[in-house]
Amino acid sequence: MSDSEHHFESKADSGASKTYPMQAGAIRKGGYIVIKNRPCKVVEVSTSKTGKHGHAKCHFVAIDIFNGKKLEDIVPSSHNCDVPHVDRTEYQLIDISEDGFVSLLTDSGDTKDDLKLPTDETILNQLKTGFAEGKDLALTVMSSMGEEQINAIKDVGPR
């Protein structure tokens, strides 16, 4: 029994590397926090005084960075909160496919074809008209906790 090797296959992703801990009292407005397993940008922080039984509490009001929903959380200021790793990357637009995906050029010269068109109407219209006019567009892609989304467009000039 001890000679046989054990193979463990995990289908679940722990999400451990997608976030890092930070003391609730150290998180400020404009920073990021995970509320209800969603990466959010903090828009308001208020701290209550310590009560009869100890902890000061931080009240966070934050907006989900992908769907724009407003979320709230109250955490003792001495406790740790999860803070998401948020990355912004710029890619050059190559093509828009009929099935709702964009083809992007990375800095290393590879193509990235797994990103859907943005759900935000203004960005979507800006993207489609700019591409139809033959403009050279740079797309800013925000990624956090295994999700990616186009959140800004920049006109770099004519092709």
C-alpha positions in Angstrom: 0.0 0.0 0.0 2.8 2.5 0.9 4.6 1.7 -2.4 1.7 2.8 -4.6 1.5 6.5 -5.6 -1.5 8.6 -4.8 -2.9 10.8 -7.6 -5.2 13.6 -6.6 -7.1 15.3 -9.3 -8.8 18.4 -8.3 -11.7 19.8 -10.4 -12.2 22.8 -8.1 -10.0 25.9 -8.2 -9.2 27.2 -4.8 -8.9 30.8 -6.1 -6.0 31.3 -3.6 -3.7 33.1 -6.0 -6.4 35.4 -7.3 -6.6 37.4 -4.1 -4.4 38.5 -1.2 -5.3 39.4 2.4 -5.3 42.9 3.6 -6.5 44.4 7.0 -10.0 45.9 6.6 -8.9 49.1 8.2 -6.1 49.6 5.6 -8.5 49.4 2.6 -9.2 52.9 1.2 -11.6 54.5 -1.3 -10.5 53.7 -4.8 -8.9 50.4 -3.8 -10.2 46.9 -4.5 -12.0 44.4 -2.3 -13.7 41.0 -2.8 -17.4 41.1 -1.7 -19.6 38.0 -2.2 -16.8 36.4 -4.3 -16.8 39.4 -6.8 -13.9 41.8 -7.4 -15.1 45.3 -6.6 -13.8 48.9 -6.6 -14.4 50.6 -3.3 -16.4 53.9 -3.6 -17.1 54.6 0.0 -15.6 53.5 3.4 -16.9 54.5 6.8 -15.5 53.3 10.1 -17.6 53.1 13.2 -16.1 53.6 16.7 -15.3 50.7 19.0 -18.3 49.6 20.9 -18.9 48.2 24.3 -17.5 44.8 23.2 -14.4 45.7 21.2 -14.1 46.0 17.4 -14.3 49.1 15.3 -16.2 48.2 12.1 -15.5 49.2 8.5 -18.5 49.6 6.2 -17.6 49.2 2.5 -19.7 50.3 -0.4 -18.2 49.0 -3.7 -19.0 48.5 -7.3 -18.4 45.2 -9.1 -15.7 45.9 -11.7 -17.3 43.6 -14.3 -21.0 44.1 -14.1 -21.3 47.5 -12.3 -23.5 46.2 -9.4 -23.3 47.9 -6.1 -22.3 45.7 -3.2 -21.9 46.4 0.5 -20.0 44.7 3.4 -19.3 45.4 7.1 -16.1 43.9 8.5 -14.3 44.4 11.8 -11.4 46.8 11.0 -8.8 44.4 12.6 -9.9 41.4 10.4 -8.4 40.6 7.0 -10.4 41.0 3.8 -9.6 39.5 0.4 -8.2 41.9 -2.1 -8.3 40.8 -5.8 -5.3 41.0 -8.1 -6.5 43.4 -10.8 -4.5 43.7 -14.1 -5.0 46.1 -16.9 -3.5 45.1 -20.2 -3.6 46.9 -23.6 -4.1 44.9 -26.8 -4.3 46.0 -30.4 -7.6 45.1 -32.2 -7.1 42.8 -35.2 -10.7 41.7 -36.0 -14.2 41.3 -34.8 -15.8 37.9 -35.5 -19.4 37.3 -36.3 -19.9 35.1 -33.2 -19.2 38.0 -30.8 -15.5 37.5 -30.1 -12.6 39.9 -30.8 -9.2 39.0 -32.1 -6.4 40.9 -30.3 -2.7 41.3 -30.8 -0.5 41.0 -27.7 2.8 42.7 -27.0 4.6 39.5 -27.7 3.1 39.3 -31.2 0.7 36.4 -30.4 -3.1 36.6 -31.0 -5.7 36.4 -28.3 -9.1 35.2 -29.5 -11.0 34.2 -26.4 -12.4 37.6 -25.4 -16.0 38.4 -25.9 -17.3 41.8 -27.1 -18.1 44.2 -24.2 -21.6 44.3 -22.8 -21.4 48.0 -22.2 -23.3 49.7 -25.1 -21.2 52.8 -25.4 -17.9 50.8 -25.5 -19.5 48.3 -28.0 -20.7 51.1 -30.3 -17.3 52.9 -30.1 -15.5 49.6 -30.9 -17.8 48.7 -33.9 -17.8 52.1 -35.5 -14.0 52.6 -35.0 -13.3 49.2 -36.5 -15.7 49.9 -39.5 -13.9 53.2 -40.2 -10.6 51.3 -40.3 -9.1 53.1 -37.2 -6.2 51.5 -35.3 -7.7 50.7 -31.9 -6.0 49.8 -28.7 -8.3 48.0 -26.2 -7.7 48.1 -22.4 -8.7 44.7 -20.9 -9.2 44.4 -17.2 -8.7 41.0 -15.7 -9.3 39.7 -12.2 -10.2 36.4 -10.5 -10.3 34.5 -13.7 -12.6 37.0 -15.6 -11.6 39.4 -18.4 -13.5 42.3 -19.9 -12.8 45.1 -22.4 -13.3 48.4 -20.4 -11.7 51.1 -22.5 -10.9 51.9 -26.1 -8.2 54.2 -27.5 -7.7 55.4 -31.0 -4.0 55.1 -31.9 -4.4 56.6 -35.4 -5.1 55.3 -38.9 -3.7 52.0 -40.2 
